[in-house]
């Protein structure tokens, strides 16, 4: 009977999680970002003829505008694209499903490691978590990595004593590989988490050394394989903090200020690159534990930002601290692992210098936070003082409901008007407007480095997939053409205008290029708040 109740409760929690992740999925997050559009058109391309947009057959990675992306996400999208009419919702649906499944596997893991009640509460905390919801509603690879990380950790917890089987070993190898393949941060975090599991939690099992050695060997093979498949080294060098010149510039400035007052030896000891970059990395790392990042503002990239809202509900701050105190003071089984995840997750993020503090690279922190919040919540539920328990629970429920409602208002409504330029909001609108009138023009010219627009034109069937494949990597050029569409990287750079041509420019172009003022306005593209940002123009005949 108790088991049926627990299964029912888990089902209800997963239904809540499903609703919070697929409700209005085609419209929230607002704006279909260029990375999302890139994944989508590659999914369409692969489904049509087995090649990505650049003509590579069944690729494991696809090129984007900045760095390679894991192509398997595009494979995920294919069945949804074929059965759903909403392109944006179809693009995002794999993330929503993987997000829900990650909650399920964390439930199974915590149930095995601790107990079912804590596992259920933890699942509920994750189901309503702003951080987890945001990551589960966008077309991006971190939620895929996160899902396979949770699956890998759960599988490791199963591989004890006589439970080793070839099937489990194969699945663990494949799951670990996929977690590290989908996102670079997992290449650092997952091996450390698995190492912690093996060392601290399975040392009393039979055949410990053999089993531990096999698990660590599996993780090593998966890590090496993921490095070979993805261009991790080039990406790391591009975004790594060691490529940032600011610490070095600050170091030179300090040395210049002190060179007449300190000896050369003293200067070299206290003012060197090791000290400068160590300080920069420490500063980056500490940002991930600030109240601003966790509870007030969140982090970057800005396209995921929910206005005036953090990654964790404010009401969860005391529960989190209470849970950590309980875990350490009462030596709750498993607490070092979850505290370790919190402390280790920001390390890969702290070693980068782009879009920091990053809510994507540090996302696995949510595992540890949800565990300790659930632990604090569980202690209140199990209190023997009924007056204390029911009074505090009533207060918690009221505040939780208020904060959940506020988060959803900010996420679904307020975010439409907050920094929309980070989400490429107008690109979809431009493509839809051009689709209505494109037959009226012999050529369409786009300036102001709006090269990502080609993806949106593909979505509106204005540019054929075959045309893309016949012009591989054209988007990397300063100027390129696809059919009757021409893309110019430079601002407002039109020297002459021709009849039967549609020009797509930023509104500021009229101030930068006086000739554009002579063109006739066809359509104005605005942000949701009415601010004019792009114009469709033609020559007056």
N, C-alpha and C positions, 0 to 999 in steps of 0.2 A: 504493500500500500504506500509506504513512504517513498519507495523508488518511483512509483507512478506520479506521485505529487512532485517530486524533484524533476522528472522528465517534463511534466506539464509546465512547471515554473521556467525551466530552461526554454521550452517552446515559446512561452509568452515573451521572454526576454529577447529571443532571436527575432520574433515578429516585430517587437518594438524597434530593434536594431534595423531590421529590413525597412520598416516604414521611414525611419529617420534618414536612411541612406538612398532610398529611391523616390521619395516624395518630391515631385517637381524637379526631377533629375535633369531634364532637358534645359532648365532655365537657371538652376543654381548648382554650382557657382556661376555667376553671371559672366557672360562673355566666353566664347569658345577660343581658348588660347591657341597660339600658333603651334605649340608642341602637340596639343590635342588634335588639331587639324592634320598635322604631319602623320601621327599614328593612324588616323582615320583613312587618309587617302592611300597609305601603304596597305592597310587591310583590304580596301577595295581593289587595289592593284593586284595583290597576291591572290585574292579570291577569283579574279578574272582570268589570270594566265600564269599564276605561280611565281610571278616576279614582282619585286618592289618597284618603286617609282623610277629607280635608276637602272632597271633591267637586270638586276641580280636575282638569280633563281633561288627560291626558298631560302632567303638569307637568315642569319642568326642575329644580325644587327642592321639597322637602317640609319642612314645619315640624316641628321637634322640640320638646323641652322648654326648650332654651336658645337655639339658633340654627338657621337653615335648613340643611338637608343636601342634597347633590346627589342628585336623584331617580334619575339614571341607574344608581346602584348597585342600587336596587330593581329596575330593569329587568333588570340582570344576573341577579338572583336568580330570576326567574320560571321559566326552564327547569329549574333545579335543584329548585325547590319542586315542580314538576309531576312530576319523575321520582324524587325521593328521599323516603323515609318519615321520615327524621330531620330535623325542622324546623331544629334548630340547625346541623347539618352542612350542610344545604342553604343556610342563610343565609350561612355562612362560606366555602363552596366557591369563589365567585368570587374572593375575596381570595387563597386558596391558589393558584389557577390563575394569577392575575395576578402573584403573587410569583414563581412558577416562570418565567413568560415574561419577567419583568424580568431574571432571571439570564441567560436566553438572549440578550436584546438587548445586555446589557452585555458578554457574551462576544463577540458580533459586532463591537461597537464597539471593544473593546480589541484584538481580532485585527486590525482594520483600522488602528488607530492605532499598534500596537506589533508584537506577534507572537502566534502561536497558542498557544505554550507558556504565556506569561503569561496569556493569555485563559482557558485551561483551569484554571490554578491559581486565578485570580481567581474563576472560577465555582464551584470547589470550596469556597473560603473563604466565599463568599456562601451556598452550599447548606447549610453547617453553622453559619452565623452566628446566634447567639442573637437579635440585634436583628432580622435579616431574618425569622427564623422567627416571632417574636412578632408582627410587623406583618403577616405573611402568614396568620395564623390567626384574626384577629378581623374582625368585620363593621365595617369602618370605611373611610373614603374615602382615607386617605393612601397605601395601597398602590396604589390605582388611579392617583392622581396620580404616584406613583413610577414605575409601569409606563410611563405615557405620557411621563414625563420621559426615561426610558432610550430609549424608541422615538424621541423627538424628537432626542435627541443622536445616536443612530445614523443617523437620516435626514440630519441635517446633515452627518455625515461622508461620506455618499454624494453630496452635492450639490457635486461638484467638476467643474471643467473642462466636459466635454461631457455630463456625467451628469444635467444638469437636464432633467426632464420634467414635464409638467403633472400627471401622476399623483403623482409624488413631492412636488411642491409642495403639492398639495391634501392629501395625507396628512400632511405636516409641519404644515400650518396647522391641520388638525383635531386632530392629536395634541398640538400645543402648547396649543391651546385647552382640550382635555380635561384636560391636566396641571394647568393653572391653574384650571380650573373645579372640579376635584375638591378641591383644597386651596389655601388662601390663600397659604401660604408659597411655593408654586411661582411665584406672580405676581412675587415678588422674585427667587428663585433662578434659574429657568429662563432668563429673558432675559439674566442675567449670565453664565451658563454658555455659552449660545449665542454671546453676544458674545465671550467668551474664545476659543471654538473658531474663530470667524471671523477674529479679529484675529491670533491666534498660530499657527494651524496651517494655514490655507489661503491665506496671503498670497503664496505662491509659485505658486499655480495660475493658469491662464489666466482672463481675464475676472474677475479678483479683485474689482474694485470693483463691477461689476454684480452678480455673484453674492452678494457680501457684503451689498450694499444690499438685494437681494431677500430674503435670509434674515432680516435684521434687520427688514425691513418686515413679513414674515410673522409674526414673533414679536410685533411691536407690535400688529398687527391681532388676533392671538389673545389678547393680554393685555387689550386694550380690550373685546373681546367677552366675555371671562370676567368682567370687572368689571360689565358690563351685566346679565349673566345672574344672577350671585350677589350677594347683599346684603353685599358685602365691607366697605364703609365702615362700616356699622352694627356689624358684627362686630368690626372693628378698633378702633372707639371703645369697645366694651364690654370687650375684653380687653387693649387697649393699655396699655403701662406708664405713659403720660401720664395715664391715668385713675386710677392708683394714688396715693392721698393720702399714703402713708407717707413718700416722699422729701420731700414738701413739709412734712409735720409735723416731720420730723427737722431740716429746714432752719430752720423757725421756732424750734425749741428751741435750736439753736446760736446763732442771731441773738440770742435773748433772753439767753442766757448771756454773750454777748460785747458787747452793745450799750453797756455802760458803759466798756469797755476799748478799743474800737476806734472810729475815726471812721466816720461814715455812709458816706463814699466807700469806705473800705477794706472795710467790711462788704458793700457792694453789689458790689464787684469779686470778692471771694472767696466770698461766700455768696449765691447767686442760684439761680433755677430751672434755668438752663442747667447750672451746675455740679452741682446736686443730681441731676438726671435723667440727666446724662451718667455720673455715678458709678454710679447705679442700673443703667443699661443695660450699662455695662462689667462690673459685678459679675455681672449675669445672663449675659452673653456668656461670661465666663471659667469659669462653672460647667460649660460643655459640654466643657471640656478637663481636668476634674478626674479623678483616678483613681477617686474614689467613683462618679462618673457613668458612666464608661466601663468600669471593671473590677470594681467592688466591689458597688455597690447599684443602679445604674441610675437612672432618674428617674421622672417622673410622666407620665400619671395612674397612680394606684396600682393600678387594675384590671389594668394590664399588668405590674405588678411581679412579678418572679420572686425569691422570698426568697433573700437572701444571694448574689445573682448579678448581675453587671454585664451590659453590652450586648456586650462583647467578651471572649473567653476570655483569662485571665491569661497563658497561654503565648504569646499573640499580641502582647503588649506589646513584647518584645525584637525580634520579627519586624517589627513596625510601625516601630520606631525605626531598625532596620537598613535597612529598605526606604527610608525617607525619606533616610537618609544616602547610600545607593547612588544614589538618583534624583538628588540634588543634586550629589554629587561626580562621578558619571559622566555627568551631563547626559542622563539617560534621556529618550527622546522622550515627551512627554505629561505629565511630572511636574507642571509648573505648573498644568495644568488640574485635576488631582486634588487637589493641595494647595489650590488655590483653592476647590474644592467643600467641603473640610473647613473652611476658614476662613469661607466665605460662608454655609454652611447654617445656622449658629446665629444669624445676624443677624435673620431674621424672628422666631425664637423669643425672642431677647433683647429684642425690642421689645414683648413681652407680659408680663403679670404674673399670669396664672392657670395653675396646674398647671405650675410651672417647677422645675427644668429639664425640658423636655418631650422625651420620646423620640419623639414623633410629629412635632412641628414641625421637629426637627433630623434626622429620619431620613435624608435624602440624604447625610449625612456618611458613611454606611456605604459609599458608592461609593468615596470617597477612602481610607478605612481599609482596605477589602478590597484595593484596588490596591497599596498600599504593603506590606501583609502578604504578598500574593502575590509582590511583587518580592523581598522578603527570602527567602521560601521558594524562589523560582526560583534565586536566587544560590547557595543551599546545594545544590540539586539539580544544578547545573551545575559545582560545584567539582571541580577535577581531583585534589584530594587525597582519594583513596578512603577512607582510614581516617577522616579528619575528616568526610567527607560521610556515610558509613554510620553512624558513631557518633552524630552529631548527629541524623540522621534517625530513628534508633531511639529516641532520647530524646524527640524531638518527637512521634512516633507514639504512644508509651506515654502521655505527658502529655495529648496531644490526646484519646485514647480515654477517659482518666479524666475529663477535664473535660467532654467531650460527654455521657458517662453521668451525671455529677453534675448537669449542667444539665437533662437530661431528667427525672431524679428530682425535682428541685426544681420544674420546670415542671408536670409531670403529676400529681405526688402532693403535695409539700409545699405548693404554692400553694393547694390546697383549704382549708387551715387558716389561711392568712395574710391577714388583713384582708378577709374575705369580704364585708363590708358595702359595699365599693367596687364590687363586681361584681353587686349586686342578687341575690345567690345565692338568697334565700328566695322571690323573686317567682314563679319557675316552680313551686316546691313549693306555694305558696299556691294558685295557679291550678289545679293538678292536684287538690289536695284539695277545693277548691270545686266542681270539675267533678263529683266523685263524689256530692256532697250538695246541689247547687244546686236540684234539683227539690223538695226538702223545704221550701223557703222562698219566701215571697212577695216579699221584698226582701232585699238584701245591702248593708250599710253599711260603708264603709271610712273610717278616720280616719288621723291622723298624716301627712298630706301624702303618701300613697301613690298619688298620681294616676297614675304610670307603670304601675300594676297593670292598667289597662284594656287595655294592649297584650297582656298575658299572658292575659287573659280572652278576647280576640279569638282568640288562638292555640289556646285550648281550646274554641273555638266557643260560648262563653258569651255573647259580645256579637257581634252580626251586623255585617258591614261596612256594610250599608245604614243601620244605626242610627248608626254613626260619621258617615257622609256626611250624614245628616239633622241632625246636631248638630256642624257644623264648628267647630273650635277650642274646643270645650267645655272641654277640659282646662286652658285658660288661666284659667278662673274659680276663685274661691275654693271654691265648691261647685258640683257639677254631677252630672247623672244620665244614665246610658245604660241604657235598659231598666229592669230592676229593681236595677241597681247604682247606688249613690249614693256620691260621693266628697266628703269633708270635709277641707279643708286643715289645720284646727287640731288640735292635740294632744288626743286623748282627749275630744273635745268632744261628748259625748252627754248630753242633759238628761233624756231619757226613753227607755224601751225598750218595744218592742212584741213581741207573739208572732209566730211564724213569720218572724222576722227573724234573719239571721246577721250578727254583728258581727266585723269584722277589725280588731284593734288590736295595738299593741306591748305586750309584757309589762309594761313600766313604767307602763302606763295604770292599773293597779290601785292604784298609789301616788298617781297624780295625780287620779284621779276615783274616790272611794270607792264610788259607785253601781255601778261595773263589777264590784266584788267579788261582787255578788249574782247575776251571770250564771253560767251553767253552761258549763264548758269542753267544747268539741266536739273540738278538735284543737290540738296545739301544734306550731309550726314552729320548727325549730332550724337553727343553722349546722352544718357538717360535724363540728365538734368537740363537738357536743351542747349548746352554749349555747342556751338558749331565747330566742327573739327576738320572735315573733308568736304571737297566739292567735286561734282562731276560737271565738266565744262565742255563746250563745243565752239567751233569757229562760227561767227555770225556770217551768214551768206547774204 
